Amino acid sequence: MSSSSKALTGLAVAGGVGVGAAGIGVGTILTALVRSALTAAPPVDDGPDHLLDRPRATPERIAVRAADGNPINVLAYGPADGDLIVAAHGWTCNTRHWWAQINDFADTCRVVVYDQRGHGETPLGKTKLSTDLLGSDLQSVLQAVVPPDRRAIIAGHSMGGMSVLAWAANHPSSVDRFARGVVLTSTAAVEIMQNLAVIPEGLPRFTRPLEYAVGRMIATTPLPLPHTTVSPKMAQYIALNTQARPAHVEFCDRMISECPAVARARWGAAMLDLDVWQGVLNLTVPTAVVVGTDDRLTPRKHSDAIAATLEEAGHLHEYLVLPHTGHMSNIEEHDAYNRPLTEMLEKTTHRAHI
């Protein structure tokens, strides 16, 4: 068994689960999860994906400090006078998450990416982690990188999408000031832990009441998830699609394995009671919503609700549902994902400048 598999199946012990019915139920769920991941048929290897290569241009490092003084690693690619895109990555990722977008847009656009706290080169800091802090950090980045006379396309994936929503919820006057448009990618606004779809179907009925507890343990237990020869199978099952390209799986697995266990666990705990729905209501700019049909971490029901609310308010730019796509939608289907970004840039030129 790989180190990643051992770590996952060992969560029952780490979570303090005792013997008896609860321990048996948790063990049954975790064993089924590992088995489903390791026995899935491997996809056909179709070679490397050069859009995921390291960007050719050396990025400009922008000195940014959060409201509490914590440094934030911010990188800017592309011409300073180009259309501005600011992107926030998700849980367990880092700035590399956006390489497919950087490589596609940075020739003409200014693409700014940053590491969330505890990820990449941004320290975790001493402030208690919360979704409010995600929004505050994004506000600090926007204040630093968006010139006084311009606006940006602001994109967020997963926890990065929650960053955008927390920002909109707590800084409503900043939405029109900084946002030319918004792209919410594979994300949720409420009850993320209650709606995970990582538990295999067809398990005994007695395990159902324990599914939330297992999801909570997976998210909040600070066990390392090293990159091994088998760990891509676990990453693919949880974060990508069963037919995802091996190049995409390997790229994501390496990135996930680099996230410190403590940061992963503390941010997992911070999202347990997620509620940034006010941010959806405060997004009064053109907003695109993107989700994969096979997303296990933020299932489509979340995006359905967000898109419906935005459409009713007249602010939905597009709702893009990508078939046979998992949670890492802007990597798995980067060509399809980059299209609405391109269209938003074209259709919001009137909002580019203040």
C-alpha positions as CSV (number, residue, x, y, z in Angstrom):
1,M,0.0,0.0,0.0
2,S,1.3,3.5,-0.8
3,S,2.1,6.1,1.8
4,S,-0.9,8.1,0.6
5,S,-3.2,5.1,1.0
6,K,-1.8,4.3,4.4
7,A,-2.3,7.9,5.5
8,L,-5.9,7.9,4.3
9,T,-6.8,4.6,5.9
10,G,-5.0,5.6,9.1
11,L,-7.3,8.6,9.5
12,A,-9.7,6.5,11.6
13,V,-7.0,6.2,14.3
14,A,-5.8,9.7,13.9
15,G,-9.4,11.0,14.3
16,G,-9.8,9.2,17.6
17,V,-12.3,6.7,16.4
18,G,-12.7,3.8,18.8
19,V,-13.7,0.2,18.2
20,G,-17.2,-0.8,17.8
21,A,-19.9,0.1,15.3
22,A,-18.5,3.6,14.6
23,G,-14.9,2.3,14.1
24,I,-16.2,-0.5,11.8
25,G,-18.3,2.0,9.8
26,V,-15.4,4.5,9.4
27,G,-13.1,1.7,8.4
28,T,-15.6,0.4,5.9
29,I,-15.9,3.8,4.3
30,L,-12.2,4.5,4.1
31,T,-11.4,1.0,2.8
32,A,-14.0,1.4,0.0
33,L,-12.6,4.8,-0.9
34,V,-9.1,3.5,-1.2
35,R,-10.2,0.5,-3.2
36,S,-12.3,2.6,-5.6
37,A,-9.3,4.8,-6.3
38,L,-6.7,2.0,-6.7
39,T,-8.8,-0.3,-8.8
40,A,-10.0,2.4,-11.3
41,A,-8.9,1.7,-14.8
42,P,-6.0,3.9,-15.8
43,P,-6.6,6.4,-18.6
44,V,-4.7,6.2,-21.9
45,D,-1.5,8.1,-21.7
46,D,-1.6,10.7,-24.5
47,G,1.7,12.4,-23.7
48,P,2.6,15.7,-22.0
49,D,0.4,18.8,-22.0
50,H,2.7,21.7,-22.9
51,L,0.2,24.3,-21.7
52,L,1.1,23.0,-18.2
53,D,4.8,23.7,-18.8
54,R,6.5,26.3,-16.6
55,P,5.7,29.7,-18.1
56,R,8.6,31.0,-20.3
57,A,8.6,34.5,-18.9
58,T,10.1,35.3,-15.5
59,P,7.3,36.7,-13.4
60,E,7.5,40.0,-11.6
61,R,7.3,39.6,-7.8
62,I,5.0,42.1,-6.2
63,A,5.5,42.9,-2.5
64,V,2.1,42.5,-0.8
65,R,1.3,42.3,2.9
66,A,-2.1,41.3,4.3
67,A,-4.0,43.4,6.7
68,D,-2.4,41.6,9.6
69,G,1.1,42.1,8.1
70,N,1.5,38.6,6.8
71,P,3.5,38.6,3.5
72,I,1.6,37.2,0.5
73,N,3.6,35.7,-2.5
74,V,2.2,37.5,-5.6
75,L,3.5,36.9,-9.1
76,A,2.6,38.9,-12.2
77,Y,3.1,37.6,-15.7
78,G,2.7,39.6,-19.0
79,P,2.7,43.2,-20.0
80,A,1.9,45.8,-17.3
81,D,-0.5,47.6,-19.6
82,G,-2.4,44.4,-20.7
83,D,-5.9,43.4,-19.7
84,L,-5.7,42.4,-16.0
85,I,-6.6,39.0,-14.7
86,V,-6.2,38.2,-11.0
87,A,-6.6,34.5,-10.0
88,A,-6.9,32.8,-6.6
89,H,-6.1,29.1,-6.4
90,G,-7.8,26.5,-4.3
91,W,-7.1,24.3,-1.2
92,T,-3.8,22.4,-1.3
93,C,-2.7,24.1,-4.5
94,N,-0.4,27.1,-5.3
95,T,0.3,29.5,-8.1
96,R,1.2,26.7,-10.5
97,H,-2.5,25.8,-10.6
98,W,-2.9,28.6,-13.1
99,W,-0.1,27.7,-15.5
100,A,-2.5,26.7,-18.3
101,Q,-4.1,30.2,-18.1
102,I,-0.8,32.0,-17.7
103,N,0.6,30.3,-20.8
104,D,-2.6,31.0,-22.8
105,F,-3.1,34.7,-21.8
106,A,0.2,36.2,-20.6
107,D,1.4,37.2,-24.0
108,T,-1.2,40.0,-24.1
109,C,-2.7,40.1,-20.6
110,R,-1.3,40.9,-17.2
111,V,-2.0,37.7,-15.2
112,V,-1.6,38.0,-11.5
113,V,-1.6,34.9,-9.2
114,Y,-0.9,34.5,-5.5
115,D,-0.3,31.8,-2.9
116,Q,-3.0,31.5,-0.3
117,R,-1.8,31.4,3.3
118,G,0.2,28.3,4.1
119,H,0.5,27.4,0.4
120,G,3.4,27.8,-1.9
121,E,5.6,30.7,-0.7
122,T,3.1,32.4,1.5
123,P,3.6,31.7,5.2
124,L,0.6,30.5,7.3
125,G,0.9,33.4,9.7
126,K,-0.5,33.6,13.2
127,T,-4.0,34.9,12.5
128,K,-6.8,32.3,13.0
129,L,-7.7,31.0,9.6
130,S,-11.2,31.8,8.4
131,T,-13.1,32.5,5.2
132,D,-13.2,36.1,6.2
133,L,-9.4,36.0,6.2
134,L,-9.5,34.6,2.6
135,G,-11.5,37.6,1.5
136,S,-9.3,40.1,3.4
137,D,-6.2,38.7,1.8
138,L,-7.7,39.0,-1.7
139,Q,-8.6,42.6,-0.9
140,S,-5.0,43.2,0.0
141,V,-3.8,41.7,-3.3
142,L,-6.3,43.7,-5.4
143,Q,-5.3,46.9,-3.7
144,A,-1.7,46.2,-4.5
145,V,-2.0,45.1,-8.2
146,V,-5.0,46.9,-9.7
147,P,-4.2,50.5,-10.7
148,P,-6.5,53.3,-9.7
149,D,-8.0,53.7,-13.1
150,R,-8.5,50.0,-14.0
151,R,-10.5,46.9,-13.2
152,A,-9.6,43.2,-13.4
153,I,-11.2,39.9,-14.3
154,I,-11.1,38.1,-10.9
155,A,-11.1,34.3,-11.1
156,G,-11.2,31.8,-8.2
157,H,-11.0,28.1,-8.1
158,S,-12.5,26.0,-5.2
159,M,-11.2,27.7,-2.0
160,G,-10.1,30.6,-4.3
161,G,-13.8,30.9,-5.4
162,M,-14.7,31.1,-1.7
163,S,-12.0,33.8,-1.4
164,V,-13.8,35.8,-4.1
165,L,-17.2,35.3,-2.4
166,A,-15.9,36.2,1.1
167,W,-14.3,39.3,-0.5
168,A,-17.6,40.3,-2.1
169,A,-19.5,39.6,1.1
170,N,-17.2,41.7,3.4
171,H,-16.0,44.4,0.9
172,P,-19.2,45.1,-1.2
173,S,-18.0,48.5,-2.2
174,S,-14.8,47.0,-3.7
175,V,-16.7,44.8,-6.1
176,D,-17.5,47.4,-8.7
177,R,-14.2,49.2,-8.0
178,F,-11.9,46.2,-8.7
179,A,-13.9,43.7,-10.7
180,R,-14.4,44.0,-14.4
181,G,-15.9,40.5,-14.2
182,V,-15.7,37.4,-12.0
183,V,-15.2,33.7,-12.8
184,L,-16.2,31.3,-10.1
185,T,-14.7,27.9,-10.8
186,S,-15.5,24.5,-9.1
187,T,-16.6,26.2,-5.9
188,A,-19.3,26.5,-3.2
189,A,-20.8,29.1,-1.0
190,V,-22.4,27.1,1.8
191,E,-22.2,23.6,3.3
192,I,-19.2,22.2,1.5
193,M,-18.5,19.4,3.9
194,Q,-22.1,18.3,4.0
195,N,-22.2,17.8,0.3
196,L,-18.9,16.0,-0.5
197,A,-19.2,13.2,-3.1
198,V,-16.0,11.4,-2.4
199,I,-17.6,8.5,-0.5
200,P,-18.3,5.5,-2.9
201,E,-21.9,4.6,-3.5
202,G,-23.4,1.2,-2.6
203,L,-22.0,1.0,1.0
204,P,-24.0,-0.6,3.8
205,R,-26.7,1.6,5.2
206,F,-25.1,1.8,8.7
207,T,-22.2,3.8,7.3
208,R,-24.4,6.7,6.0
209,P,-24.5,8.6,9.3
210,L,-20.7,8.5,9.4
211,E,-20.0,10.0,6.0
212,Y,-19.8,13.5,7.3
213,A,-17.4,12.5,10.0
214,V,-15.2,10.8,7.5
215,G,-15.2,13.8,5.2
216,R,-14.3,16.0,8.2
217,M,-11.4,13.7,9.2
218,I,-10.0,13.7,5.6
219,A,-10.2,17.5,5.5
220,T,-8.8,18.3,8.9
221,T,-6.3,15.7,9.9
222,P,-2.7,16.9,9.4
223,L,-1.2,13.8,8.0
224,P,1.3,14.1,5.1
225,L,0.2,13.1,1.7
226,P,3.5,12.4,-0.1
227,H,3.9,12.0,-3.8
228,T,4.5,8.3,-4.6
229,T,4.0,6.0,-7.5
230,V,0.5,5.2,-6.4
231,S,-0.6,8.6,-5.0
232,P,-1.8,9.9,-8.4
233,K,-4.6,7.3,-8.2
234,M,-5.8,8.8,-5.0
235,A,-5.5,12.3,-6.4
236,Q,-7.3,11.4,-9.6
237,Y,-10.2,9.7,-7.7
238,I,-10.8,12.6,-5.4
239,A,-9.8,15.7,-7.4
240,L,-10.0,14.8,-11.1
241,N,-12.1,12.7,-13.5
242,T,-11.7,9.0,-14.0
243,Q,-10.7,9.7,-17.6
244,A,-8.3,12.5,-16.8
245,R,-5.1,12.7,-18.8
246,P,-2.1,11.2,-16.9
247,A,-0.2,14.5,-17.5
248,H,-2.9,16.4,-15.6
249,V,-3.1,13.8,-12.8
250,E,0.6,13.9,-12.3
251,F,0.7,17.7,-12.3
252,C,-2.1,18.0,-9.7
253,D,-0.7,15.2,-7.5
254,R,2.7,16.8,-7.3
255,M,1.2,20.2,-6.4
256,I,-1.1,18.7,-3.8
257,S,1.7,16.7,-2.2
258,E,3.7,20.0,-1.7
259,C,1.0,21.6,0.5
260,P,2.1,21.4,4.2
261,A,-0.1,19.0,6.2
262,V,-0.8,21.6,8.9
263,A,-1.9,24.2,6.3
264,R,-4.2,21.7,4.6
265,A,-5.8,20.6,7.9
266,R,-6.3,24.1,9.3
267,W,-7.9,25.4,6.1
268,G,-10.0,22.2,6.0
269,A,-11.2,23.1,9.5
270,A,-11.8,26.7,8.5
271,M,-14.2,25.6,5.8
272,L,-16.3,23.3,7.9
273,D,-19.0,25.9,8.5
274,L,-18.6,27.7,5.2
275,D,-21.2,30.4,4.5
276,V,-20.2,33.1,2.1
277,W,-23.6,33.2,0.4
278,Q,-23.8,37.0,0.9
279,G,-20.9,37.2,-1.5
280,V,-23.1,35.7,-4.3
281,L,-25.7,38.4,-3.7
282,N,-23.0,41.1,-3.7
283,L,-21.6,40.1,-7.1
284,T,-23.2,42.8,-9.2
285,V,-20.7,42.5,-12.1
286,P,-20.7,40.0,-15.0
287,T,-20.0,36.6,-13.5
288,A,-19.3,33.3,-15.1
289,V,-19.7,30.0,-13.2
290,V,-17.8,26.9,-14.3
291,V,-18.1,23.3,-12.9
292,G,-17.4,19.8,-14.0
293,T,-20.1,17.2,-14.0
294,D,-18.0,14.7,-12.1
295,D,-16.7,17.1,-9.4
296,R,-16.5,15.1,-6.1
297,L,-15.3,18.0,-3.9
298,T,-17.7,20.7,-4.9
299,P,-20.5,18.9,-6.7
300,R,-22.5,20.6,-9.4
301,K,-25.4,21.4,-7.0
302,H,-23.3,24.2,-5.5
303,S,-22.7,25.8,-8.9
304,D,-26.4,25.3,-9.9
305,A,-27.5,27.3,-6.9
306,I,-24.9,30.1,-7.4
307,A,-25.7,30.4,-11.2
308,A,-29.5,30.4,-10.6
309,T,-29.2,33.3,-8.1
310,L,-26.9,35.3,-10.4
311,E,-29.2,34.7,-13.3
312,E,-32.2,35.9,-11.4
313,A,-30.3,39.0,-10.4
314,G,-29.2,39.6,-14.0
315,H,-25.5,39.2,-13.4
316,L,-24.8,35.7,-14.8
317,H,-22.4,36.0,-17.8
318,E,-22.3,32.3,-18.5
319,Y,-22.8,29.0,-16.8
320,L,-20.4,26.5,-18.2
321,V,-20.9,22.8,-17.2
322,L,-18.0,20.7,-18.5
323,P,-18.9,17.0,-19.1
324,H,-16.7,14.2,-17.8
325,T,-14.7,16.7,-15.8
326,G,-13.6,16.6,-12.1
327,H,-12.7,19.3,-9.6
328,M,-9.6,20.6,-11.4
329,S,-11.7,21.9,-14.3
330,N,-9.4,24.7,-15.4
331,I,-6.6,22.1,-15.7
332,E,-8.5,19.1,-17.0
333,E,-10.4,21.1,-19.7
334,H,-8.2,24.2,-20.0
335,D,-9.2,25.0,-23.6
336,A,-12.9,24.9,-22.8
337,Y,-12.3,26.9,-19.6
338,N,-10.2,29.6,-21.3
339,R,-12.9,30.3,-23.8
340,P,-15.3,32.1,-21.4
341,L,-12.3,34.0,-20.0
342,T,-11.6,35.2,-23.5
343,E,-15.2,36.1,-24.2
344,M,-15.5,37.9,-20.9
345,L,-12.4,40.0,-21.8
346,E,-14.0,40.8,-25.1
347,K,-17.4,41.7,-23.8
348,T,-16.4,43.7,-20.8
349,T,-14.0,46.1,-22.5
350,H,-16.3,49.0,-21.3
351,R,-15.5,48.0,-17.7
352,A,-11.8,47.7,-18.1
353,H,-11.2,51.3,-17.1
354,I,-12.7,53.6,-14.6
